[in-house]
Amino acid sequence: MLIALLLAATPFPTPTPALLENCSRAACTAANEVRVCKCLKPAQDAVDLIVVDRPGDRRVIWATESHLGEVTDFRVQLLILDGDDAPELLVASVMSESSGMAIRSWDVSIVDGKEDVALHVVAHDFGFDAVKGTTLQFTEWAWQGVEEKENALFFIGREYAYKGGALVATKSPVLRRRYTTDFEKERLAALEKSLDATLPGRAFLAHASTTKGADDPPKAFRLGTLKAVTRDEPEYELHAEDDNGQLLTFSSDGEEGPLLRLGDLKSRRLFPLRYWPWGLESSLLGHHVMIGLVDQEPSGAVFVQ
């Protein structure tokens, strides 16, 4: 365990441009005999990739997205997350940046320490302080109703542990901070200071105005059975049959059906955006799911065990 802790404490340097075969542009960073590279697609019909090479010819590859053709805008950390002697690898890469508020969407992946597999989520304004001990806080911006019956913009943080290649909700409450003029000034100041595109998410949510609560799941559900999963990396679709025999499609990008949002049935907590644990298909195919409804129509929320 001591060796694992020493390895995890070794930082990965800022990625630098590199020449890689079959990449139009690329950048890499390396530490502890581990190299992580971001590779831009060589052709229009290809996909951008993150490539992780570890000792013993161990390689993990996944599809990602890039912002304005940038390749150096990813960060890598070695972390002890699941308590064994094999540190996990956290890779966070900028996918896009919105106009107006300049909200950055990050492809955040956890490469398992022992298995050559990775878990993937999307986080908004991912923070350099997201990791705390063995837990991770994933943040997002969302419009939600308030007491005045109007929608307001909130910065939301949910905390999870990493176990068995999946995320497990901790007992920490869901944190919400409303976007106000003061919050805007605080965030803009942090953006100006940021040297690596990350923002202090936990610090933002430590503000006195932050509320502590739980996710508000749909008021009505319909029982369903997961029949198929289709993958068009980095997006995916779930196909479920409800208890009326109707086949429903939920899409992680909202293009082929309601925007999919997976939730944990036991804790009623939502998983991060575009959550994809390794083994999702094998663990869910043929199993029951609870399909959230709004006005008796599927909302996109699908709660799984």
Secondary structure, DSSP 8 states (H G I E B T S, - for coil): -HHHHHHHHS-----EE---TT-SSEEEEEETTEEEEEE--SSTTS-EEEEEEETTTEEEEEEE--STT-SS-EEEEEE--SSSSS-EEEEEEEEEE-SSS--EEEEEEEE-SSSS-EEEEEEES--TT-EETTEEEEEEEEEEE-TTSSEEEEEEEEEEEEETTEEEE-SS-EEEEE--HHHHHHHHHHHHH-SSS---HHHHTTSTT-EEE-----SEEEEEEEEEEEEETTEEEEEEEETTS-EEEEETTSSSSSB-EEEETTTTEE--EEEE-TTHHHHHTT-EEEEEEETTEEEEEEEE-
